[in-house]
Amino acid sequence: LEGIDLTLFGEGGVQYAITAEKAQFNPETKEAEAIGGVTLRSSQGIELKTSTLRFDGASAHNKVPVEFKVGAWTGRAGGIRLEVAEQALRLTDGVKAEMKSPNPAESASLSASEATSRQKTGELIFSGNVQMTRQSEKASAETISATTRPGDRTLSALTGEGNISIRLAGASSFAAQAGDELIG
């Protein structure tokens, strides 16, 4: 097939629109593969661009570089797995993401082994050797969960777990807000 425009319908009215230059479909197994200039857009604000994407009836996945937009976050990963029924996107094989906010002090960049998007909560969970930079502040942990407020690009919560290391700038707004709660 050439010049593909396909829409997948998930539970709760979620839709996934896929465009590609070509596609192959196996009617016996119901598996499909989109090839060349593949773009996937969801009604929940996910956008993926890659060279190939396989769909096995339950999930769309690949192990090739992908550019993504998930809510306020944009970046690159080495592969993806989108579970249609669960509405969960897993970015794999090295993730680099950036969130730009209208307020530069709230912008952040993260790198990790993988990340999982939970669209319903606006949460993007980075795991595996996570490194975060926010202006001149740096943090590292095994897992960092970043939540943005629905409808805007403002970071509303940041949670870390496992071997946490934080380096704050001298005039850090975080240190001023944390006050006595900050343990050094």
PEJOUR-V995296 format. One record per backbone hydrogen bond with DSSP energy under -0.5 kcal/mol. NH is the residue of the N-H (numbers start at 0). CO is the residue of the C=O. E is the energy in kcal/mol with one decimal. If there is no record, write none. Layout:
nh,co,e
NH,CO,E
NH,CO,E
This chain:
nh,co,e
2,20,-3.1
3,19,-2.1
5,17,-3.0
7,15,-3.1
9,7,-0.6
9,13,-3.6
12,9,-0.9
13,10,-1.1
15,7,-2.6
16,40,-3.3
17,5,-3.6
17,15,-0.5
18,38,-2.5
19,3,-1.6
20,35,-2.8
21,34,-2.1
22,0,-1.9
23,32,-2.3
25,30,-2.9
26,24,-0.7
29,25,-2.3
30,25,-0.6
31,54,-2.7
32,23,-2.4
33,52,-3.1
34,21,-2.8
35,50,-3.4
37,49,-1.7
38,18,-2.4
39,47,-2.5
40,16,-2.5
41,45,-2.6
42,14,-2.2
44,41,-1.6
46,68,-2.4
47,39,-2.8
48,66,-2.5
49,37,-2.3
50,64,-0.6
52,33,-2.3
53,60,-2.6
54,31,-3.2
55,58,-2.1
59,81,-2.2
60,53,-2.5
61,79,-2.0
65,76,-2.5
66,48,-2.8
67,74,-2.6
68,46,-2.2
69,72,-2.7
70,44,-1.1
72,69,-2.4
73,97,-2.3
74,67,-2.0
75,95,-2.2
76,65,-2.2
77,91,-1.8
77,93,-0.7
78,91,-1.1
79,61,-1.3
80,89,-1.8
81,59,-3.5
82,80,-0.6
82,87,-2.7
83,57,-1.5
83,81,-0.9
84,57,-0.6
86,82,-1.1
86,83,-0.6
87,82,-1.5
88,116,-1.2
89,80,-2.8
89,87,-0.5
90,88,-0.6
90,114,-3.2
91,78,-2.7
93,112,-2.7
94,111,-3.2
95,75,-2.5
96,109,-3.0
97,73,-2.9
98,107,-3.2
99,71,-0.7
99,97,-0.5
100,98,-0.5
103,101,-0.8
105,102,-2.8
106,103,-1.1
107,98,-2.2
108,132,-2.4
109,96,-2.6
110,130,-2.1
111,94,-2.1
112,126,-0.8
112,127,-2.0
113,126,-2.1
114,90,-2.3
115,124,-2.3
116,88,-3.1
117,122,-3.1
118,86,-0.6
118,116,-0.6
120,117,-1.2
121,117,-1.0
121,118,-0.5
122,117,-1.7
123,145,-2.5
124,115,-2.9
125,123,-0.7
125,143,-3.0
126,113,-2.8
127,141,-2.5
129,140,-2.1
130,110,-2.5
131,138,-3.3
132,108,-2.7
133,136,-2.6
136,133,-2.4
137,166,-2.3
138,131,-2.3
139,164,-2.5
140,129,-1.6
141,160,-1.0
141,161,-2.1
142,160,-1.9
143,125,-2.2
144,158,-3.3
145,123,-2.4
145,143,-0.5
146,156,-2.7
147,121,-1.9
148,153,-2.0
151,148,-1.7
154,152,-0.5
155,146,-2.8
156,146,-1.7
158,144,-2.4
160,142,-2.4
164,139,-2.4
166,137,-3.4
167,165,-0.5
171,168,-1.5
175,171,-1.7
176,172,-2.0
177,173,-2.6
178,174,-2.0
180,177,-2.5
181,178,-1.2
182,180,-0.5
183,181,-0.5
